[in-house]
Amino acid sequence: MGVVMNAPDARFPQGNRNESRQDNIRIFIAVTLPDHVACWLSEIQEELKACGLPVQWTRTGNIHLTLKFLGEIPAQDIAGVCQAVGASAGNVGPLEIFAKGIGVFPGVKRPRVLWTGISGRTDLLGDLHQNMDAALHAFGFPKDERAFTGHLTIGRFKTDRRPHGRGAESIPELLIEIMKKYQSIASSPFLADAIHVFKSDLTPKGPIYTNLSTVRLAGGVERLS
């Protein structure tokens, strides 16, 4: 099933994105995870902690499938963003997907992000992202330069990348070993049935996410083949 995209509503003004950062709000668009997937991710994190990776682990309650990160934008643009997200969803239905495997960005030699991948109806997930990217671009936001790769960030590597009890030079070897071990390990499937526009407030204790808008995917359910 394709995604029908309507033009963003011209009633929503585009703010001056160069205005004072004090008036800006940090925004991203994402799919949230059901409890059973969050529990699965927590188990994976606990197993990986035992490997001694020099990683700052993401709280499982903060793990989500990010579709697009907008960064800091003027508060007056929020209504237009929400409208564009709704338009991009069109008549697409809930997508059956699951988490699988372990990977790193940008690579094992200088890793920064530790993630688990997304499998299942990733074709339609990619269509959804592409149409959302186009809708937001029409509203004035730049398109993503890189191809969309659905993933769940479970941790970020610390500046000191030496694993516990091992030299820094052993990290690539350790990561390759971990990626091979987990390449076929997956969560049970779940339905991505809504898109959320989140506000992110950065605090010393970690980010706090507030849901500003929810767009339900109301078309027919797209299950795994």
C-alpha positions, 0 to 999 in steps of 0.5 A: 500500500502506498502513502498518499501525501497532501500538501501542507496547510498554508494556514500555518505560518513558517517561522523564522528559523534564525530567531532566538534559540530561547523561543525554539523547541527541540522536536522529533517524530517517532514510533513508540514501542510496546512494553514487550519490545522494551523488555526485550531491549532491556534484556539485550542491554543487560547482556551487552553490559557484561561484555564491558562495552564503554557505552552510556545506555539509553533508558528503555523508556526513552527508546523509540523508532525515530522517523525524522529529527527536526532539531530546534524549531520555532514554537509557532511552526509546531502546528504546521509540523503536526499537520504535515505529519498527518498528511504524510500518513495518508491512508497507510495502515499499521505496519508489522515490524520487529527489532533484530540484530545489533549494529553501530554507526558509523562503523566498528573502528570509530563507533558512536551509536549502538543500535538494534535494527528494524525488520518486517514491513520496512518497505512501507516504513521507508515509504512513510518516511519518504512522504513525511520528508517531502511534506516537511520539506514543502513546509521549509525543512531540509530533506534527510541527506542519508537514506532512511535506516530504521533502528533503535538506539540502545546506547552511545559510546563514551569518549573514552572507548576502552572496554573494561579490562581490554585495550581500545584497539580491541573494540572493533574485534569485540563489536564484530563478535557481538554483531555476529552473535546477535544477527539472528536474534529478534524481538516478537513482532509488533504493530506500528500503528501511530506516529508521534510528534515529540518535544525533547527537553534536555536535562542533566538527568537525561532527555524528557520527551513530551508527546505533542501530537499523535497521528493514527495509521488508519488504513488496512493492517500490513502484516508480515508476509 
